[in-house]
Amino acid sequence: MAALVVIGLFVAGSLVVWAVKAFIGVLFYVLVGALIVGGVVFIAGKVRKSVGGSSRRQLR
């Protein structure tokens, strides 16, 4: 009976470790994706301003 409890705890622990690793992996990829998208939006805004040639200072 005690062996079944130990085996059950081992299986449950293995599942928890696997789930936490999977969650951290997904979180990492979401964070990297958000940084990439944010960087592209930032750079596109800078390029659009420099190519357009119009800014609030020039309109005055």
C-alpha distance matrix in Angstrom:
0.0 3.8 5.4 5.3 6.6 8.9 10.0 10.8 12.7 14.5 15.6 16.7 18.5 20.1 21.4 22.8 24.5 26.0 27.2 28.8 30.5 31.8 33.1 34.9 36.4 37.8 39.1 40.8 42.5 43.6 45.1 46.9 48.2 49.5 51.2 52.9 54.1 55.4 57.2 58.8 59.9 61.4 63.2 64.5 65.9 67.6 69.1 70.2 72.0 73.7 74.8 76.0 78.2 78.2 76.7 77.4 79.6 81.8 82.3 84.0
3.8 0.0 3.8 5.4 5.1 6.3 8.6 9.8 10.6 12.4 14.3 15.3 16.4 18.3 20.0 21.0 22.5 24.3 25.7 26.9 28.6 30.2 31.5 32.9 34.6 36.2 37.3 38.8 40.8 42.0 43.2 45.0 46.6 47.8 49.3 51.1 52.4 53.6 55.3 57.1 58.3 59.5 61.3 62.8 64.1 65.7 67.3 68.5 70.2 71.8 73.1 74.3 76.4 76.5 74.8 75.5 77.6 79.9 80.5 82.2
5.4 3.8 0.0 3.8 5.4 5.1 6.1 8.5 9.9 10.5 12.2 14.1 15.2 16.4 18.3 19.9 20.9 22.4 24.2 25.7 26.9 28.5 30.2 31.5 32.8 34.6 36.0 37.3 39.1 40.6 41.9 43.4 45.0 46.4 47.9 49.5 51.0 52.3 53.8 55.5 56.9 58.2 59.8 61.3 62.8 64.4 65.7 67.1 68.9 70.4 71.5 72.9 75.1 75.3 73.8 74.7 76.7 78.9 79.6 81.4
5.3 5.4 3.8 0.0 3.8 5.4 5.0 5.9 8.5 9.7 10.4 12.0 13.9 15.1 16.4 18.2 19.8 20.9 22.3 24.2 25.6 26.8 28.4 30.1 31.4 32.8 34.3 36.0 37.6 38.8 40.3 42.0 43.3 44.7 46.5 48.0 49.2 50.6 52.4 53.9 55.1 56.6 58.3 59.6 61.1 62.9 64.2 65.4 67.3 68.9 69.9 71.1 73.4 73.6 72.1 72.9 75.2 77.3 77.8 79.7
6.6 5.1 5.4 3.8 0.0 3.8 5.5 5.0 6.1 8.5 9.9 10.4 12.0 14.1 15.3 16.3 18.1 19.8 20.9 22.3 24.2 25.6 26.7 28.4 30.1 31.5 32.6 34.3 36.2 37.3 38.6 40.5 41.9 43.1 44.7 46.5 47.7 48.9 50.7 52.4 53.5 54.9 56.7 58.1 59.4 61.1 62.6 63.8 65.5 67.2 68.4 69.6 71.7 71.7 70.1 70.8 73.0 75.2 75.8 77.5
8.9 6.3 5.1 5.4 3.8 0.0 3.8 5.4 5.1 6.1 8.7 9.9 10.4 12.2 14.2 15.3 16.3 18.2 19.9 21.0 22.4 24.2 25.6 26.9 28.4 30.2 31.4 32.7 34.7 36.1 37.2 38.9 40.5 41.8 43.2 45.0 46.5 47.6 49.2 51.0 52.3 53.5 55.2 56.8 58.2 59.7 61.2 62.6 64.3 65.7 67.0 68.3 70.4 70.6 69.0 69.8 71.8 74.1 74.8 76.5
10.0 8.6 6.1 5.0 5.5 3.8 0.0 3.8 5.5 5.0 6.2 8.6 9.8 10.5 12.3 14.2 15.3 16.4 18.3 20.0 21.1 22.5 24.3 25.8 26.9 28.6 30.2 31.5 33.2 34.7 36.1 37.6 39.0 40.6 42.1 43.6 45.0 46.4 48.0 49.6 51.0 52.4 54.0 55.3 57.0 58.5 59.8 61.2 63.1 64.5 65.6 67.0 69.2 69.5 68.1 69.0 71.1 73.2 73.9 75.8
10.8 9.8 8.5 5.9 5.0 5.4 3.8 0.0 3.8 5.4 5.2 6.1 8.4 9.8 10.6 12.3 14.2 15.3 16.5 18.3 20.0 21.1 22.5 24.3 25.7 27.0 28.4 30.2 31.8 32.9 34.5 36.2 37.5 38.8 40.6 42.2 43.4 44.7 46.6 48.1 49.3 50.7 52.5 53.8 55.2 57.0 58.4 59.5 61.4 63.0 64.1 65.3 67.5 67.6 66.2 67.0 69.2 71.3 71.9 73.7
12.7 10.6 9.9 8.5 6.1 5.1 5.5 3.8 0.0 3.8 5.5 5.1 5.9 8.4 9.8 10.4 12.1 14.0 15.2 16.3 18.2 19.8 20.9 22.3 24.1 25.6 26.7 28.3 30.3 31.4 32.6 34.4 36.0 37.1 38.7 40.5 41.8 42.9 44.7 46.5 47.6 48.9 50.7 52.2 53.5 55.1 56.7 57.9 59.6 61.2 62.4 63.7 65.8 65.9 64.3 65.0 67.1 69.3 70.0 71.7
14.5 12.4 10.5 9.7 8.5 6.1 5.0 5.4 3.8 0.0 3.8 5.5 5.1 6.1 8.6 9.9 10.5 12.2 14.2 15.4 16.4 18.2 19.9 21.1 22.4 24.3 25.6 26.9 28.7 30.3 31.4 32.9 34.6 36.1 37.5 39.0 40.6 41.9 43.4 45.1 46.5 47.8 49.4 50.9 52.4 53.9 55.3 56.7 58.5 59.9 61.1 62.5 64.6 64.9 63.4 64.4 66.4 68.5 69.3 71.1
15.6 14.3 12.2 10.4 9.9 8.7 6.2 5.2 5.5 3.8 0.0 3.8 5.4 5.1 6.2 8.7 10.0 10.5 12.3 14.3 15.4 16.5 18.3 20.1 21.1 22.6 24.3 25.8 27.2 28.6 30.2 31.7 33.0 34.6 36.3 37.6 39.0 40.5 42.1 43.6 45.0 46.5 48.1 49.3 51.0 52.6 53.9 55.1 57.1 58.6 59.6 60.9 63.2 63.5 62.1 63.2 65.3 67.3 68.0 70.0
16.7 15.3 14.1 12.0 10.4 9.9 8.6 6.1 5.1 5.5 3.8 0.0 3.8 5.4 5.1 6.3 8.7 9.9 10.6 12.3 14.3 15.3 16.4 18.4 20.0 21.1 22.4 24.3 26.0 27.0 28.5 30.3 31.6 32.8 34.6 36.3 37.4 38.7 40.6 42.1 43.3 44.7 46.6 47.8 49.2 51.0 52.4 53.5 55.3 57.0 58.1 59.3 61.5 61.6 60.1 60.9 63.2 65.3 65.8 67.7
18.5 16.4 15.2 13.9 12.0 10.4 9.8 8.4 5.9 5.1 5.4 3.8 0.0 3.8 5.4 5.1 6.2 8.5 9.8 10.6 12.3 14.2 15.3 16.5 18.3 20.0 21.0 22.5 24.5 25.7 26.8 28.6 30.2 31.5 32.9 34.7 36.1 37.2 38.9 40.7 41.9 43.1 44.9 46.4 47.8 49.3 50.9 52.2 53.9 55.4 56.7 58.0 60.1 60.2 58.6 59.5 61.6 63.7 64.5 66.2
20.1 18.3 16.4 15.1 14.1 12.2 10.5 9.8 8.4 6.1 5.1 5.4 3.8 0.0 3.8 5.5 5.2 6.1 8.6 10.0 10.6 12.2 14.2 15.5 16.5 18.4 19.9 21.1 22.8 24.4 25.7 27.1 28.7 30.3 31.7 33.1 34.7 36.1 37.6 39.1 40.7 42.0 43.5 45.0 46.6 48.1 49.4 50.8 52.7 54.1 55.2 56.6 58.8 59.1 57.8 58.9 60.9 62.9 63.7 65.7
21.4 20.0 18.3 16.4 15.3 14.2 12.3 10.6 9.8 8.6 6.2 5.1 5.4 3.8 0.0 3.8 5.5 5.1 6.1 8.6 9.9 10.5 12.2 14.2 15.3 16.5 18.2 19.9 21.2 22.5 24.2 25.8 26.9 28.5 30.3 31.6 32.9 34.4 36.1 37.5 38.8 40.4 42.0 43.2 44.8 46.6 47.8 49.0 51.0 52.6 53.5 54.8 57.1 57.3 56.0 57.0 59.3 61.2 61.8 63.8
22.8 21.0 19.9 18.2 16.3 15.3 14.2 12.3 10.4 9.9 8.7 6.3 5.1 5.5 3.8 0.0 3.8 5.4 5.1 6.1 8.6 9.8 10.5 12.2 14.1 15.3 16.3 18.2 20.1 21.0 22.3 24.3 25.7 26.8 28.5 30.2 31.4 32.6 34.4 36.1 37.2 38.6 40.4 41.8 43.1 44.8 46.3 47.5 49.2 50.9 52.1 53.3 55.4 55.5 54.0 54.9 57.0 59.1 59.8 61.6
24.5 22.5 20.9 19.8 18.1 16.3 15.3 14.2 12.1 10.5 10.0 8.7 6.2 5.2 5.5 3.8 0.0 3.8 5.5 5.2 6.2 8.6 9.9 10.6 12.2 14.3 15.3 16.4 18.5 20.0 21.0 22.5 24.3 25.7 27.0 28.7 30.3 31.4 32.9 34.7 36.1 37.3 38.9 40.5 42.0 43.4 44.9 46.3 48.0 49.5 50.7 52.1 54.2 54.5 53.0 54.0 56.0 58.1 58.9 60.8
26.0 24.3 22.4 20.9 19.8 18.2 16.4 15.3 14.0 12.2 10.5 9.9 8.5 6.1 5.1 5.4 3.8 0.0 3.8 5.5 5.2 6.2 8.6 10.0 10.5 12.4 14.2 15.3 16.7 18.4 20.0 21.2 22.6 24.4 25.9 27.1 28.7 30.2 31.7 33.1 34.7 36.1 37.6 38.9 40.7 42.2 43.4 44.8 46.8 48.1 49.1 50.6 52.9 53.2 52.0 53.2 55.3 57.2 58.0 60.0
27.2 25.7 24.2 22.3 20.9 19.9 18.3 16.5 15.2 14.2 12.3 10.6 9.8 8.6 6.1 5.1 5.5 3.8 0.0 3.8 5.5 5.1 6.1 8.6 9.8 10.6 12.2 14.1 15.5 16.5 18.2 20.0 21.1 22.4 24.3 25.8 26.9 28.3 30.2 31.6 32.8 34.4 36.1 37.3 38.8 40.6 41.9 43.0 44.9 46.6 47.6 48.8 51.1 51.3 49.9 51.0 53.2 55.2 55.8 57.8
28.8 26.9 25.7 24.2 22.3 21.0 20.0 18.3 16.3 15.4 14.3 12.3 10.6 10.0 8.6 6.1 5.2 5.5 3.8 0.0 3.8 5.4 5.1 6.1 8.5 9.9 10.4 12.1 14.3 15.3 16.3 18.3 19.9 20.9 22.4 24.3 25.6 26.6 28.4 30.2 31.4 32.6 34.4 35.9 37.2 38.8 40.4 41.7 43.3 44.9 46.2 47.4 49.5 49.6 48.1 49.0 51.1 53.2 54.0 55.8
30.5 28.6 26.9 25.6 24.2 22.4 21.1 20.0 18.2 16.4 15.4 14.3 12.3 10.6 9.9 8.6 6.2 5.2 5.5 3.8 0.0 3.8 5.5 5.2 6.1 8.7 9.8 10.5 12.4 14.3 15.2 16.5 18.3 19.9 21.1 22.6 24.3 25.6 27.0 28.7 30.3 31.4 32.9 34.5 36.1 37.5 38.8 40.4 42.2 43.5 44.7 46.2 48.3 48.7 47.3 48.5 50.5 52.4 53.4 55.4
31.8 30.2 28.5 26.8 25.6 24.2 22.5 21.1 19.8 18.2 16.5 15.3 14.2 12.2 10.5 9.8 8.6 6.2 5.1 5.4 3.8 0.0 3.8 5.5 5.1 6.2 8.6 9.9 10.8 12.4 14.2 15.5 16.5 18.4 20.1 21.2 22.6 24.3 25.8 27.1 28.6 30.2 31.7 32.9 34.6 36.3 37.4 38.7 40.7 42.2 43.1 44.5 46.8 47.2 46.1 47.3 49.5 51.3 52.0 54.2
33.1 31.5 30.2 28.4 26.7 25.6 24.3 22.5 20.9 19.9 18.3 16.4 15.3 14.2 12.2 10.5 9.9 8.6 6.1 5.1 5.5 3.8 0.0 3.8 5.4 5.2 6.1 8.6 10.0 10.5 12.2 14.3 15.3 16.4 18.3 20.0 21.0 22.3 24.2 25.8 26.8 28.3 30.2 31.4 32.8 34.6 36.0 37.1 38.9 40.6 41.7 42.8 45.1 45.2 43.8 44.9 47.1 49.1 49.7 51.7
34.9 32.9 31.5 30.1 28.4 26.9 25.8 24.3 22.3 21.1 20.1 18.4 16.5 15.5 14.2 12.2 10.6 10.0 8.6 6.1 5.2 5.5 3.8 0.0 3.8 5.5 5.0 6.1 8.7 9.8 10.4 12.2 14.1 15.2 16.4 18.3 19.9 20.8 22.4 24.3 25.6 26.7 28.4 30.0 31.4 32.8 34.4 35.8 37.4 38.9 40.2 41.6 43.6 43.9 42.4 43.5 45.5 47.5 48.4 50.3
36.4 34.6 32.8 31.4 30.1 28.4 26.9 25.7 24.1 22.4 21.1 20.0 18.3 16.5 15.3 14.1 12.2 10.5 9.8 8.5 6.1 5.1 5.4 3.8 0.0 3.8 5.4 5.1 6.4 8.7 9.9 10.7 12.3 14.3 15.5 16.6 18.4 20.0 21.2 22.7 24.4 25.8 27.1 28.5 30.4 31.8 32.9 34.4 36.4 37.6 38.7 40.2 42.4 42.9 41.8 43.2 45.2 46.9 47.9 50.1
37.8 36.2 34.6 32.8 31.5 30.2 28.6 27.0 25.6 24.3 22.6 21.1 20.0 18.4 16.5 15.3 14.3 12.4 10.6 9.9 8.7 6.2 5.2 5.5 3.8 0.0 3.8 5.4 5.2 6.2 8.6 9.9 10.5 12.2 14.3 15.3 16.4 18.2 19.9 21.1 22.4 24.2 25.7 26.8 28.5 30.3 31.4 32.6 34.6 36.2 37.1 38.3 40.7 41.0 39.9 41.3 43.5 45.2 45.9 48.1
39.1 37.3 36.0 34.3 32.6 31.4 30.2 28.4 26.7 25.6 24.3 22.4 21.0 19.9 18.2 16.3 15.3 14.2 12.2 10.4 9.8 8.6 6.1 5.0 5.4 3.8 0.0 3.8 5.5 5.1 6.1 8.6 9.8 10.5 12.3 14.2 15.3 16.3 18.2 20.0 21.0 22.3 24.2 25.6 26.9 28.6 30.1 31.3 33.0 34.6 35.9 37.0 39.2 39.3 37.9 39.0 41.2 43.1 43.8 45.8
40.8 38.8 37.3 36.0 34.3 32.7 31.5 30.2 28.3 26.9 25.8 24.3 22.5 21.1 19.9 18.2 16.4 15.3 14.1 12.1 10.5 9.9 8.6 6.1 5.1 5.4 3.8 0.0 3.8 5.5 5.1 6.2 8.5 9.9 10.6 12.3 14.3 15.3 16.5 18.4 20.0 21.0 22.5 24.2 25.8 27.1 28.5 30.1 31.7 33.0 34.3 35.8 37.8 38.3 37.0 38.3 40.3 42.1 43.1 45.2
42.5 40.8 39.1 37.6 36.2 34.7 33.2 31.8 30.3 28.7 27.2 26.0 24.5 22.8 21.2 20.1 18.5 16.7 15.5 14.3 12.4 10.8 10.0 8.7 6.4 5.2 5.5 3.8 0.0 3.8 5.4 5.1 6.0 8.5 9.8 10.5 12.1 14.0 15.2 16.4 18.2 19.8 21.0 22.3 24.2 25.7 26.7 28.1 30.2 31.5 32.4 34.0 36.2 36.8 35.8 37.4 39.5 41.0 42.0 44.3
43.6 42.0 40.6 38.8 37.3 36.1 34.7 32.9 31.4 30.3 28.6 27.0 25.7 24.4 22.5 21.0 20.0 18.4 16.5 15.3 14.3 12.4 10.5 9.8 8.7 6.2 5.1 5.5 3.8 0.0 3.8 5.5 5.0 6.1 8.6 9.9 10.5 12.0 14.1 15.3 16.4 18.1 19.9 20.9 22.4 24.3 25.5 26.6 28.5 30.2 31.2 32.3 34.7 34.9 33.8 35.1 37.4 39.0 39.7 42.0
45.1 43.2 41.9 40.3 38.6 37.2 36.1 34.5 32.6 31.4 30.2 28.5 26.8 25.7 24.2 22.3 21.0 20.0 18.2 16.3 15.2 14.2 12.2 10.4 9.9 8.6 6.1 5.1 5.4 3.8 0.0 3.8 5.4 5.1 6.2 8.7 10.0 10.5 12.2 14.3 15.4 16.3 18.2 19.9 21.1 22.6 24.2 25.5 27.1 28.7 30.0 31.3 33.3 33.5 32.1 33.4 35.4 37.2 38.2 40.2
46.9 45.0 43.4 42.0 40.5 38.9 37.6 36.2 34.4 32.9 31.7 30.3 28.6 27.1 25.8 24.3 22.5 21.2 20.0 18.3 16.5 15.5 14.3 12.2 10.7 9.9 8.6 6.2 5.1 5.5 3.8 0.0 3.8 5.5 5.1 6.2 8.7 9.9 10.5 12.3 14.3 15.3 16.4 18.2 20.0 21.1 22.4 24.1 25.8 27.0 28.2 29.9 31.9 32.5 31.4 33.1 34.9 36.5 37.7 39.9
48.2 46.6 45.0 43.3 41.9 40.5 39.0 37.5 36.0 34.6 33.0 31.6 30.2 28.7 26.9 25.7 24.3 22.6 21.1 19.9 18.3 16.5 15.3 14.1 12.3 10.5 9.8 8.5 6.0 5.0 5.4 3.8 0.0 3.8 5.4 5.1 6.1 8.5 9.8 10.6 12.3 14.1 15.3 16.3 18.3 20.0 20.9 22.2 24.3 25.8 26.6 28.0 30.3 30.9 30.1 31.8 33.9 35.3 36.2 38.7
49.5 47.8 46.4 44.7 43.1 41.8 40.6 38.8 37.1 36.1 34.6 32.8 31.5 30.3 28.5 26.8 25.7 24.4 22.4 20.9 19.9 18.4 16.4 15.2 14.3 12.2 10.5 9.9 8.5 6.1 5.1 5.5 3.8 0.0 3.8 5.4 5.2 6.0 8.4 9.9 10.5 12.1 14.1 15.2 16.4 18.3 19.8 20.8 22.5 24.3 25.5 26.5 28.7 28.9 27.7 29.1 31.3 32.9 33.7 36.0
51.2 49.3 47.9 46.5 44.7 43.2 42.1 40.6 38.7 37.5 36.3 34.6 32.9 31.7 30.3 28.5 27.0 25.9 24.3 22.4 21.1 20.1 18.3 16.4 15.5 14.3 12.3 10.6 9.8 8.6 6.2 5.1 5.4 3.8 0.0 3.8 5.5 5.1 6.0 8.6 9.9 10.4 12.1 14.0 15.3 16.5 18.1 19.7 21.2 22.5 24.0 25.4 27.3 27.7 26.4 28.0 29.8 31.5 32.7 34.8
52.9 51.1 49.5 48.0 46.5 45.0 43.6 42.2 40.5 39.0 37.6 36.3 34.7 33.1 31.6 30.2 28.7 27.1 25.8 24.3 22.6 21.2 20.0 18.3 16.6 15.3 14.2 12.3 10.5 9.9 8.7 6.2 5.1 5.4 3.8 0.0 3.8 5.4 5.1 6.2 8.6 9.8 10.5 12.1 14.2 15.4 16.3 18.0 20.0 21.1 22.1 23.8 25.9 26.7 25.9 27.9 29.8 31.1 32.3 34.8
54.1 52.4 51.0 49.2 47.7 46.5 45.0 43.4 41.8 40.6 39.0 37.4 36.1 34.7 32.9 31.4 30.3 28.7 26.9 25.6 24.3 22.6 21.0 19.9 18.4 16.4 15.3 14.3 12.1 10.5 10.0 8.7 6.1 5.2 5.5 3.8 0.0 3.8 5.4 5.1 6.2 8.6 9.9 10.4 12.2 14.3 15.2 16.2 18.3 20.0 20.7 21.9 24.3 24.8 24.1 25.9 28.2 29.4 30.2 32.8
55.4 53.6 52.3 50.6 48.9 47.6 46.4 44.7 42.9 41.9 40.5 38.7 37.2 36.1 34.4 32.6 31.4 30.2 28.3 26.6 25.6 24.3 22.3 20.8 20.0 18.2 16.3 15.3 14.0 12.0 10.5 9.9 8.5 6.0 5.1 5.4 3.8 0.0 3.8 5.5 5.2 6.1 8.6 9.8 10.6 12.4 14.2 15.2 16.7 18.5 19.9 20.9 22.9 23.1 21.8 23.4 25.5 27.1 28.0 30.3
57.2 55.3 53.8 52.4 50.7 49.2 48.0 46.6 44.7 43.4 42.1 40.6 38.9 37.6 36.1 34.4 32.9 31.7 30.2 28.4 27.0 25.8 24.2 22.4 21.2 19.9 18.2 16.5 15.2 14.1 12.2 10.5 9.8 8.4 6.0 5.1 5.4 3.8 0.0 3.8 5.5 5.0 6.1 8.4 9.8 10.6 12.1 14.0 15.4 16.5 18.1 19.7 21.4 22.2 21.1 23.1 24.8 26.2 27.6 29.9
58.8 57.1 55.5 53.9 52.4 51.0 49.6 48.1 46.5 45.1 43.6 42.1 40.7 39.1 37.5 36.1 34.7 33.1 31.6 30.2 28.7 27.1 25.8 24.3 22.7 21.1 20.0 18.4 16.4 15.3 14.3 12.3 10.6 9.9 8.6 6.2 5.1 5.5 3.8 0.0 3.8 5.4 5.2 5.9 8.5 9.9 10.3 11.8 14.1 15.2 16.0 17.6 19.9 20.8 20.4 22.8 24.7 25.5 26.8 29.5
59.9 58.3 56.9 55.1 53.5 52.3 51.0 49.3 47.6 46.5 45.0 43.3 41.9 40.7 38.8 37.2 36.1 34.7 32.8 31.4 30.3 28.6 26.8 25.6 24.4 22.4 21.0 20.0 18.2 16.4 15.4 14.3 12.3 10.5 9.9 8.6 6.2 5.2 5.5 3.8 0.0 3.8 5.6 5.1 6.1 8.7 9.9 10.3 12.3 14.3 15.2 16.0 18.3 18.7 18.0 20.0 22.3 23.3 24.1 26.8
61.4 59.5 58.2 56.6 54.9 53.5 52.4 50.7 48.9 47.8 46.5 44.7 43.1 42.0 40.4 38.6 37.3 36.1 34.4 32.6 31.4 30.2 28.3 26.7 25.8 24.2 22.3 21.0 19.8 18.1 16.3 15.3 14.1 12.1 10.4 9.8 8.6 6.1 5.0 5.4 3.8 0.0 3.8 5.5 5.2 6.4 8.7 9.9 10.8 12.5 14.4 15.4 17.0 17.4 16.2 18.1 20.0 21.3 22.6 25.0
63.2 61.3 59.8 58.3 56.7 55.2 54.0 52.5 50.7 49.4 48.1 46.6 44.9 43.5 42.0 40.4 38.9 37.6 36.1 34.4 32.9 31.7 30.2 28.4 27.1 25.7 24.2 22.5 21.0 19.9 18.2 16.4 15.3 14.1 12.1 10.5 9.9 8.6 6.1 5.2 5.6 3.8 0.0 3.8 5.4 5.1 6.1 8.5 9.9 10.6 12.1 13.9 15.6 16.8 16.2 18.8 20.3 21.1 22.8 25.4
64.5 62.8 61.3 59.6 58.1 56.8 55.3 53.8 52.2 50.9 49.3 47.8 46.4 45.0 43.2 41.8 40.5 38.9 37.3 35.9 34.5 32.9 31.4 30.0 28.5 26.8 25.6 24.2 22.3 20.9 19.9 18.2 16.3 15.2 14.0 12.1 10.4 9.8 8.4 5.9 5.1 5.5 3.8 0.0 3.8 5.4 5.1 5.9 8.5 9.9 10.3 11.7 14.1 15.2 15.2 18.0 19.9 20.3 21.5 24.5
65.9 64.1 62.8 61.1 59.4 58.2 57.0 55.2 53.5 52.4 51.0 49.2 47.8 46.6 44.8 43.1 42.0 40.7 38.8 37.2 36.1 34.6 32.8 31.4 30.4 28.5 26.9 25.8 24.2 22.4 21.1 20.0 18.3 16.4 15.3 14.2 12.2 10.6 9.8 8.5 6.1 5.2 5.4 3.8 0.0 3.8 5.5 5.1 6.2 8.6 10.0 10.4 12.4 12.6 12.1 14.5 16.6 17.3 18.3 21.1
67.6 65.7 64.4 62.9 61.1 59.7 58.5 57.0 55.1 53.9 52.6 51.0 49.3 48.1 46.6 44.8 43.4 42.2 40.6 38.8 37.5 36.3 34.6 32.8 31.8 30.3 28.6 27.1 25.7 24.3 22.6 21.1 20.0 18.3 16.5 15.4 14.3 12.4 10.6 9.9 8.7 6.4 5.1 5.4 3.8 0.0 3.8 5.5 5.2 6.2 8.6 9.9 11.0 12.0 11.3 14.1 15.4 16.1 17.8 20.5
69.1 67.3 65.7 64.2 62.6 61.2 59.8 58.4 56.7 55.3 53.9 52.4 50.9 49.4 47.8 46.3 44.9 43.4 41.9 40.4 38.8 37.4 36.0 34.4 32.9 31.4 30.1 28.5 26.7 25.5 24.2 22.4 20.9 19.8 18.1 16.3 15.2 14.2 12.1 10.3 9.9 8.7 6.1 5.1 5.5 3.8 0.0 3.8 5.4 5.1 6.0 8.3 10.0 11.9 12.4 15.8 17.0 16.9 18.7 21.7
70.2 68.5 67.1 65.4 63.8 62.6 61.2 59.5 57.9 56.7 55.1 53.5 52.2 50.8 49.0 47.5 46.3 44.8 43.0 41.7 40.4 38.7 37.1 35.8 34.4 32.6 31.3 30.1 28.1 26.6 25.5 24.1 22.2 20.8 19.7 18.0 16.2 15.2 14.0 11.8 10.3 9.9 8.5 5.9 5.1 5.5 3.8 0.0 3.8 5.5 5.3 5.8 8.5 9.6 10.6 13.8 15.7 15.3 16.4 19.7
72.0 70.2 68.9 67.3 65.5 64.3 63.1 61.4 59.6 58.5 57.1 55.3 53.9 52.7 51.0 49.2 48.0 46.8 44.9 43.3 42.2 40.7 38.9 37.4 36.4 34.6 33.0 31.7 30.2 28.5 27.1 25.8 24.3 22.5 21.2 20.0 18.3 16.7 15.4 14.1 12.3 10.8 9.9 8.5 6.2 5.2 5.4 3.8 0.0 3.8 5.6 5.2 6.3 6.9 7.1 10.5 12.0 11.8 13.3 16.4
73.7 71.8 70.4 68.9 67.2 65.7 64.5 63.0 61.2 59.9 58.6 57.0 55.4 54.1 52.6 50.9 49.5 48.1 46.6 44.9 43.5 42.2 40.6 38.9 37.6 36.2 34.6 33.0 31.5 30.2 28.7 27.0 25.8 24.3 22.5 21.1 20.0 18.5 16.5 15.2 14.3 12.5 10.6 9.9 8.6 6.2 5.1 5.5 3.8 0.0 3.8 5.6 5.5 8.0 8.9 12.5 13.1 12.4 14.6 17.6
74.8 73.1 71.5 69.9 68.4 67.0 65.6 64.1 62.4 61.1 59.6 58.1 56.7 55.2 53.5 52.1 50.7 49.1 47.6 46.2 44.7 43.1 41.7 40.2 38.7 37.1 35.9 34.3 32.4 31.2 30.0 28.2 26.6 25.5 24.0 22.1 20.7 19.9 18.1 16.0 15.2 14.4 12.1 10.3 10.0 8.6 6.0 5.3 5.6 3.8 0.0 3.8 5.4 8.4 10.6 14.4 15.3 13.8 15.6 19.0
76.0 74.3 72.9 71.1 69.6 68.3 67.0 65.3 63.7 62.5 60.9 59.3 58.0 56.6 54.8 53.3 52.1 50.6 48.8 47.4 46.2 44.5 42.8 41.6 40.2 38.3 37.0 35.8 34.0 32.3 31.3 29.9 28.0 26.5 25.4 23.8 21.9 20.9 19.7 17.6 16.0 15.4 13.9 11.7 10.4 9.9 8.3 5.8 5.2 5.6 3.8 0.0 3.8 5.5 8.3 11.8 13.3 11.5 12.6 16.2
78.2 76.4 75.1 73.4 71.7 70.4 69.2 67.5 65.8 64.6 63.2 61.5 60.1 58.8 57.1 55.4 54.2 52.9 51.1 49.5 48.3 46.8 45.1 43.6 42.4 40.7 39.2 37.8 36.2 34.7 33.3 31.9 30.3 28.7 27.3 25.9 24.3 22.9 21.4 19.9 18.3 17.0 15.6 14.1 12.4 11.0 10.0 8.5 6.3 5.5 5.4 3.8 0.0 3.8 6.6 10.2 10.7 8.6 10.5 13.8
78.2 76.5 75.3 73.6 71.7 70.6 69.5 67.6 65.9 64.9 63.5 61.6 60.2 59.1 57.3 55.5 54.5 53.2 51.3 49.6 48.7 47.2 45.2 43.9 42.9 41.0 39.3 38.3 36.8 34.9 33.5 32.5 30.9 28.9 27.7 26.7 24.8 23.1 22.2 20.8 18.7 17.4 16.8 15.2 12.6 12.0 11.9 9.6 6.9 8.0 8.4 5.5 3.8 0.0 3.8 6.9 8.2 6.3 7.2 10.7
76.7 74.8 73.8 72.1 70.1 69.0 68.1 66.2 64.3 63.4 62.1 60.1 58.6 57.8 56.0 54.0 53.0 52.0 49.9 48.1 47.3 46.1 43.8 42.4 41.8 39.9 37.9 37.0 35.8 33.8 32.1 31.4 30.1 27.7 26.4 25.9 24.1 21.8 21.1 20.4 18.0 16.2 16.2 15.2 12.1 11.3 12.4 10.6 7.1 8.9 10.6 8.3 6.6 3.8 0.0 3.8 5.4 5.4 6.5 9.3
77.4 75.5 74.7 72.9 70.8 69.8 69.0 67.0 65.0 64.4 63.2 60.9 59.5 58.9 57.0 54.9 54.0 53.2 51.0 49.0 48.5 47.3 44.9 43.5 43.2 41.3 39.0 38.3 37.4 35.1 33.4 33.1 31.8 29.1 28.0 27.9 25.9 23.4 23.1 22.8 20.0 18.1 18.8 18.0 14.5 14.1 15.8 13.8 10.5 12.5 14.4 11.8 10.2 6.9 3.8 0.0 3.8 5.5 5.3 6.9
79.6 77.6 76.7 75.2 73.0 71.8 71.1 69.2 67.1 66.4 65.3 63.2 61.6 60.9 59.3 57.0 56.0 55.3 53.2 51.1 50.5 49.5 47.1 45.5 45.2 43.5 41.2 40.3 39.5 37.4 35.4 34.9 33.9 31.3 29.8 29.8 28.2 25.5 24.8 24.7 22.3 20.0 20.3 19.9 16.6 15.4 17.0 15.7 12.0 13.1 15.3 13.3 10.7 8.2 5.4 3.8 0.0 3.8 5.5 5.8
81.8 79.9 78.9 77.3 75.2 74.1 73.2 71.3 69.3 68.5 67.3 65.3 63.7 62.9 61.2 59.1 58.1 57.2 55.2 53.2 52.4 51.3 49.1 47.5 46.9 45.2 43.1 42.1 41.0 39.0 37.2 36.5 35.3 32.9 31.5 31.1 29.4 27.1 26.2 25.5 23.3 21.3 21.1 20.3 17.3 16.1 16.9 15.3 11.8 12.4 13.8 11.5 8.6 6.3 5.4 5.5 3.8 0.0 3.8 5.6
82.3 80.5 79.6 77.8 75.8 74.8 73.9 71.9 70.0 69.3 68.0 65.8 64.5 63.7 61.8 59.8 58.9 58.0 55.8 54.0 53.4 52.0 49.7 48.4 47.9 45.9 43.8 43.1 42.0 39.7 38.2 37.7 36.2 33.7 32.7 32.3 30.2 28.0 27.6 26.8 24.1 22.6 22.8 21.5 18.3 17.8 18.7 16.4 13.3 14.6 15.6 12.6 10.5 7.2 6.5 5.3 5.5 3.8 0.0 3.8
84.0 82.2 81.4 79.7 77.5 76.5 75.8 73.7 71.7 71.1 70.0 67.7 66.2 65.7 63.8 61.6 60.8 60.0 57.8 55.8 55.4 54.2 51.7 50.3 50.1 48.1 45.8 45.2 44.3 42.0 40.2 39.9 38.7 36.0 34.8 34.8 32.8 30.3 29.9 29.5 26.8 25.0 25.4 24.5 21.1 20.5 21.7 19.7 16.4 17.6 19.0 16.2 13.8 10.7 9.3 6.9 5.8 5.6 3.8 0.0
